[in-house]
Amino acid sequence: MTGERLAQGLAELADERVDHRFKGLPPDAEGLTVGELAAERRNLFDGGFTTPVLALSAEAVEHNLAALETYSTRHGLAFAPHGKTCMAPQLFARQLEHGAWGITAAVPHQARVYRTYGIQRIFLANELVDAAALRWLAGELAADPDFRFVCYVDSLPGIALMDAALREAGATRPVDVVIELGAGEGARTGVRTEAECLELADAIAGVDTLRLVGVAGYEGEVPDADSERVRAWLRRLVALAVEFDKAGRFADLDRIVVSAGGSAWFDAVAEVFEEIPALSAPVLKLLRSGAYVSHDDGHYRRLTPFNRIPDEGDLQPAFRLWAQVVSRPTPGQAFLNAGKRDAAHDLDLPRAQVVRSGRDGSERPADGITVTGLSDQHAWLATERAGDVEVGDWVGLGLSHPCTSFDKWQLIPLVERDGTVVDFVRTFF
C-alpha cells in the first residue's frame, strides 16, 4: 500500500502543469505537464530555459544515494535521511529504493507532506507539543496500523502537553518517543543530564499515551566539536540506552531505537554504535544524515566524514546554479542575475566554477572570477581580467548548504552531464 500511495503521488506530480510558479523553466513550455516537458529531454542551455536556473546533477545524485546506502549497510546502520534538506518526494522515493528505513522530519508540516506521499516510517527529530498536530497524528496512527512514528521528548512540560492533547484526541495508539540527550551545555535542544533523563523516563511510564522506545540526539551540536568530544557524547548516549534497558524500561519492545547522525560526523556514529552491547531487544541503530543527497561545494565538502575515511567512499556536489552576466560596468566588476532569492548564502557565498560563452556555448573554467556579495537579485563578481566574462555569458555557480538551496526552488531540473534535462524535482517548503 505504501508503494502504491507513493507511486500515485509521484504520478500526480508529473501531471502538474508548468506555469509562472516555477522559476527558470522555458516560457514556451507553459501548459505542458511536468512529465511531458521531461519527456522532451530538452537541453538546459539551448532548450529555452531562462536564467537564473538551478540544476541538479543526475549522476551526482545517484552516486550519493548509492554511497550512503553502501556505507550504512557496511556498518549495520539503519538510515532515516533528514527530509527537511530537500522536501522532495521524488528524492524520498529514491532514498527508500536505496534502503532507507524511513524519513526524518523536523516539524509537523513536513510529516504531513511525508504522509501525503505514503511514507510509512517517520522519525520527528523534535519534541511535538502542538495540540493540533498531535490530533492529526492520533488520527494517522488510528487509521493506519502499519504507520510507524517516533519523536523526541526532552521535558516534563512537553510530556504533559503531549499526554493531554493525545487524551483529548482519543488516541488509540501510544506515540513512540525517544528521550533526547542534549549535546552539552550551550548546545541546542535536549536533556542536559542523565538524572533528568531518568525523570523523563519515569514520567513517560506514568502515562498510557506515550511509549518509550529509545534514546537519541544530535552530535552536530556538541560544543567545540572534535573527534574526541563527539565520540564522548555518543558514548554517553549509548550508556543511557544500556542503563534504561537494564532497568527494564524497554520491556516488550521488538526494537530499541538509538539514533544520531548528521552529515558531518556519521563516521563517529558508526564507530561508537558498533560498541552497543546486546540488549533485551535488537537495536535499531538509526542514522539521520540528510545533506548527502546533493552534497555541496562549500560547507559539507569541507566537513564530510569521507575526507577522513576516503577508502569508504565519497560524495559529489550535485547543485549548479546557472546565472547570466547582465552588467559589466568596469573591467574589474560584473553582475549576474541571481542573488539571495536564488542561491544559498547563509554559510558561504556561491563559487564561480565555469563560464559558458553567450556567443558559441563553449565552456571554460571560471579562473579569476570571484563572487564577492549577493543582493536580492544580483551576484557581485570581481574579475581579474577585462576579458574574463562579457554580458550574455552564463556562469555556473557552486553552492554551499543544501538545506537553503533546495528551499528557494519549487521545481528543479535534473540534468545529465551533457545538459539533457531528464526530470524535474518538486519541492514542498
C-alpha positions in Angstrom: 0.0 0.0 0.0 2.9 2.3 0.8 4.4 1.9 -2.6 1.0 2.5 -4.3 0.5 5.8 -2.5 4.0 6.9 -3.3 3.7 5.9 -6.9 0.3 7.6 -7.2 1.7 10.8 -5.6 4.7 10.9 -8.0 2.4 10.4 -11.0 0.3 13.3 -9.8 3.5 15.4 -9.6 4.2 14.5 -13.2 0.7 15.6 -14.2 1.2 19.1 -12.7 1.1 21.9 -15.3 4.1 24.1 -16.0 3.4 27.7 -15.4 4.6 31.0 -13.9 5.1 29.5 -10.5 8.3 27.7 -11.5 11.5 29.7 -12.0 13.8 29.2 -14.9 11.5 26.9 -17.0 11.1 27.5 -20.7 8.3 30.1 -21.4 7.1 28.0 -24.4 6.5 25.0 -22.1 3.6 26.7 -20.3 0.6 24.4 -20.3 2.6 21.2 -20.7 2.6 18.8 -17.8 5.9 18.3 -15.9 6.0 14.8 -17.3 5.5 16.0 -20.8 8.3 18.5 -20.5 10.6 15.9 -19.0 9.8 13.6 -21.9 11.0 16.2 -24.4 14.5 15.8 -22.9 15.4 19.4 -23.7 18.9 20.7 -23.2 19.4 23.1 -20.3 21.4 25.5 -22.4 19.6 25.7 -25.7 16.2 24.3 -24.8 14.5 27.6 -23.8 15.4 27.6 -20.1 15.8 31.1 -18.7 18.3 32.3 -16.1 18.8 32.0 -13.3 18.1 28.3 -13.2 19.2 25.7 -10.6 20.3 22.3 -12.0 20.7 19.1 -10.1 23.2 16.6 -11.5 21.5 13.3 -12.2 24.8 11.4 -12.0 25.9 13.0 -8.7 22.5 12.4 -7.0 22.7 8.7 -8.0 26.3 8.4 -6.8 25.5 10.0 -3.4 22.4 7.8 -2.9 24.5 4.7 -3.5 27.4 5.9 -1.4 25.3 6.3 1.8 23.4 3.1 1.2 26.7 1.2 0.9 28.2 2.9 4.0 25.1 2.3 6.1 24.9 -1.4 5.1 28.6 -1.9 5.7 28.3 -0.6 9.3 25.0 -2.1 10.2 23.1 1.2 10.4 19.5 1.8 9.6 19.0 5.1 7.7 16.3 7.7 8.0 17.7 10.6 6.0 16.5 14.0 7.1 13.9 15.0 4.6 13.9 18.7 5.6 17.0 19.1 3.4 15.2 18.7 0.1 11.4 18.2 0.9 11.2 16.4 -2.4 9.0 13.2 -2.6 10.8 12.1 -5.7 14.1 12.1 -3.7 12.4 10.4 -0.8 11.3 7.6 -3.1 14.9 7.2 -4.4 16.2 7.1 -0.8 13.7 4.4 0.1 14.7 2.5 -3.0 18.3 2.7 -1.7 17.4 1.1 1.5 16.3 3.9 3.8 14.3 2.7 6.9 12.2 5.9 6.8 12.5 9.6 6.5 13.3 12.1 9.3 11.3 15.3 9.8 11.7 18.4 12.0 8.2 19.9 12.1 4.6 18.7 11.7 4.2 20.2 8.2 7.0 18.1 6.9 5.4 15.0 8.4 2.1 15.8 6.7 3.9 16.1 3.4 5.5 12.7 4.0 2.2 11.1 4.8 0.5 12.5 1.7 3.1 10.6 -0.3 2.7 7.4 1.7 5.9 7.5 3.9 5.3 4.7 6.5 8.1 5.4 8.9 8.7 8.9 10.2 11.3 10.0 12.8 10.5 13.5 14.1 13.7 14.9 15.5 11.9 17.4 17.7 9.6 17.4 20.7 6.0 17.6 19.3 3.8 19.7 21.6 1.4 21.3 19.1 -2.1 20.1 20.1 -3.4 20.4 16.5 -0.5 18.4 15.2 -1.0 15.8 17.8 -4.7 15.4 16.9 -3.6 14.9 13.3 -1.0 12.4 14.4 -3.5 10.4 16.5 -5.8 10.2 13.5 -3.0 9.0 11.3 -1.9 6.3 13.8 -5.5 5.2 14.3 -6.2 5.0 10.5 -3.1 3.0 9.6 -1.8 0.3 11.9 1.3 -0.1 9.8 2.4 3.6 10.2 5.4 3.9 12.5 6.1 7.3 14.1 8.8 8.2 16.6 9.6 11.7 18.1 11.8 13.3 20.7 10.8 14.3 24.2 13.1 16.5 26.3 11.0 18.0 29.1 8.4 17.2 31.7 6.1 20.0 30.4 6.4 18.5 26.9 5.3 15.1 28.1 2.3 16.7 29.9 1.3 18.6 26.8 1.6 15.6 24.6 -0.4 13.4 27.0 -3.2 16.0 27.4 -3.5 16.6 23.7 -3.5 12.9 22.8 -6.1 12.0 25.5 -8.3 14.8 24.3 -7.9 13.5 20.7 -9.0 10.0 21.9 -5.7 8.5 20.7 -6.0 4.7 20.2 -2.3 4.0 19.9 0.5 5.4 22.0 3.1 7.7 20.4 6.6 6.2 20.4 9.1 8.6 21.9 12.8 8.7 22.4 14.5 10.8 25.1 16.8 13.4 23.5 20.1 13.7 25.3 21.4 17.2 24.8 24.9 17.6 23.3 26.2 19.6 26.2 26.0 23.0 27.9 25.2 25.7 25.4 24.0 23.1 22.8 20.6 23.3 21.2 17.7 21.1 22.5 17.8 18.0 24.7 18.1 17.0 28.3 21.3 18.1 29.8 21.9 15.4 32.4 21.3 11.7 32.8 19.4 12.3 36.0 16.9 14.4 34.1 16.6 11.6 31.5 15.6 9.2 34.3 12.9 11.7 35.4 11.5 11.8 31.9 11.5 8.1 31.6 9.5 7.9 34.9 7.0 10.4 33.6 6.6 8.6 30.3 5.9 5.3 32.2 3.2 7.2 34.1 1.0 7.9 31.0 -0.5 5.5 28.5 -0.4 7.9 25.5 3.3 7.6 25.1 5.7 4.7 24.8 9.5 5.0 25.5 11.3 3.2 22.7 14.9 4.5 22.9 17.2 7.4 23.1 18.5 9.9 20.5 20.3 13.2 19.9 22.4 15.2 17.5 26.1 15.1 17.8 26.5 18.0 15.4 25.6 20.3 18.3 28.4 19.2 20.6 30.1 22.5 21.6 33.6 22.9 20.1 33.0 19.6 18.3 36.0 17.5 17.5 36.5 13.8 17.2 37.2 13.2 20.9 34.3 15.3 22.1 31.8 13.9 19.6 32.7 10.3 20.5 32.5 11.0 24.2 29.0 12.3 23.8 27.9 9.4 21.6 29.2 7.0 24.3 27.0 8.9 26.9 24.1 8.3 24.6 24.9 4.6 24.3 25.4 4.2 28.0 22.0 5.8 28.6 20.3 3.2 26.4 22.1 0.4 28.2 21.1 1.8 31.6 17.5 2.1 30.6 17.5 -1.4 29.3 19.0 -2.8 32.4 16.2 -1.1 34.4 13.6 -2.8 32.3 12.4 0.4 30.6 12.3 -1.2 27.1 10.3 -4.3 28.1 8.1 -5.8 25.4 9.7 -3.8 22.6 10.6 -5.5 19.3 13.2 -2.9 18.6 15.2 -0.4 20.7 15.9 2.8 18.9 19.3 4.5 19.3 19.6 7.4 16.9 22.1 10.1 16.0 24.0 11.2 13.0 24.1 14.4 10.9 26.2 14.8 7.8 29.5 15.8 9.5 30.1 13.0 12.0 28.5 9.8 10.7 31.8 8.0 10.8 31.9 8.7 14.6 28.3 7.5 14.9 29.1 4.3 13.0 32.2 3.6 15.2 30.5 4.2 18.6 27.3 2.4 17.6 29.3 -0.7 16.8 30.1 -0.7 20.5 26.5 -1.1 21.6 26.2 -4.4 23.5 23.4 -6.9 23.2 20.3 -5.5 24.8 16.9 -7.1 25.6 15.7 -6.5 22.0 17.5 -5.8 18.7 18.8 -2.3 18.4 17.7 0.0 15.5 20.9 2.0 15.0 19.4 4.9 13.2 21.5 7.4 11.2 19.8 10.6 10.1 22.2 12.4 7.7 20.3 14.5 5.1 22.6 16.8 3.2 24.4 13.9 1.4 21.8 13.6 -1.3 23.0 16.7 -3.1 26.2 17.4 -1.0 27.7 20.8 -1.8 30.7 22.9 -2.9 31.3 24.5 0.4 30.3 23.7 4.0 29.7 20.0 3.6 32.5 19.5 1.1 34.8 20.6 4.0 33.0 18.7 6.7 32.1 15.3 5.1 33.5 12.3 7.1 34.6 10.9 3.8 37.5 13.4 4.0 38.7 11.4 7.0 37.8 7.9 5.6 38.4 8.2 1.8 38.6 4.5 1.4 34.9 4.2 2.5 33.6 6.4 -0.4 33.0 9.9 -1.3 30.2 12.4 -2.1 29.8 14.6 -5.2 28.3 18.1 -5.3 25.1 17.9 -7.3 24.0 21.5 -7.4 25.0 24.1 -10.0 23.2 27.4 -10.3 23.4 28.9 -13.7 23.1 32.7 -14.0 23.8 35.2 -16.7 26.1 38.2 -16.9 23.7 41.2 -17.2 26.1 44.0 -16.5 29.8 44.7 -16.9 30.3 48.2 -15.7 34.1 48.1 -15.2 37.0 45.8 -16.2 37.1 44.5 -12.6 33.4 44.1 -12.0 30.4 42.2 -13.4 26.9 41.3 -12.2 24.9 38.1 -12.6 21.1 38.0 -12.5 21.0 35.6 -9.5 21.0 36.7 -5.9 19.8 35.9 -2.4 16.4 34.7 -3.8 18.1 32.0 -5.8 21.3 31.0 -4.0 22.2 29.7 -0.5 24.2 32.3 1.3 23.9 31.6 5.0 27.2 29.6 5.3 29.3 30.6 2.3 28.9 32.7 -0.9 28.5 30.8 -4.1 31.6 29.9 -6.0 32.1 30.7 -9.7 33.1 27.4 -11.4 32.6 27.6 -15.1 31.8 30.2 -17.8 29.7 29.2 -20.7 30.1 31.6 -23.6 26.9 33.5 -24.7 28.4 33.6 -28.2 29.1 30.0 -29.0 28.3 27.9 -25.9 31.9 26.9 -25.3 32.9 26.4 -21.7 36.0 27.4 -19.7 37.0 27.4 -16.0 35.9 30.5 -14.1 39.5 31.4 -13.3 40.0 34.8 -11.9 36.2 35.3 -11.1 35.0 35.6 -7.5 31.6 36.1 -6.1 32.1 38.9 -3.5 28.5 39.5 -2.5 24.8 39.0 -3.2 21.9 41.4 -3.5 18.3 40.2 -3.7 18.6 39.5 -7.4 22.2 40.1 -8.3 25.5 38.4 -7.7 28.5 40.7 -7.4 31.6 39.4 -9.3 35.2 40.6 -9.0 37.1 39.8 -12.2 40.9 39.8 -12.6 40.9 40.5 -16.3 38.7 42.5 -18.6 38.1 39.5 -20.9 37.0 37.1 -18.1 33.3 37.4 -18.8 31.1 39.5 -21.0 27.4 40.4 -21.0 25.4 37.4 -22.1 27.7 34.7 -20.7 26.3 32.1 -18.4 28.2 31.4 -15.2 27.9 28.2 -13.3 28.0 28.6 -9.6 28.7 26.0 -6.9 26.6 26.4 -3.8 27.1 25.8 -0.1 24.5 24.3 2.3 21.9 22.1 0.6 19.1 22.9 3.0 19.0 26.6 2.0 19.5 25.8 -1.7 16.5 23.4 -2.2 14.1 25.7 -0.4 14.4 28.5 -3.0 13.2 26.4 -5.9 9.9 24.6 -6.3 10.8 22.7 -9.5 14.5 21.8 -10.2 15.7 20.3 -13.4 17.6 17.0 -13.0 20.3 17.3 -15.6 22.6 14.7 -17.2 26.3 15.5 -17.8 25.7 16.6 -21.4 22.9 19.1 -20.3 19.9 16.9 -21.1 17.1 17.5 -18.6 15.6 14.1 -17.7 13.3 15.0 -14.9 12.1 17.8 -12.6 12.3 17.6 -8.8 9.3 19.1 -7.0 9.9 20.5 -3.5 7.4 21.4 -0.7 8.6 24.1 1.7 
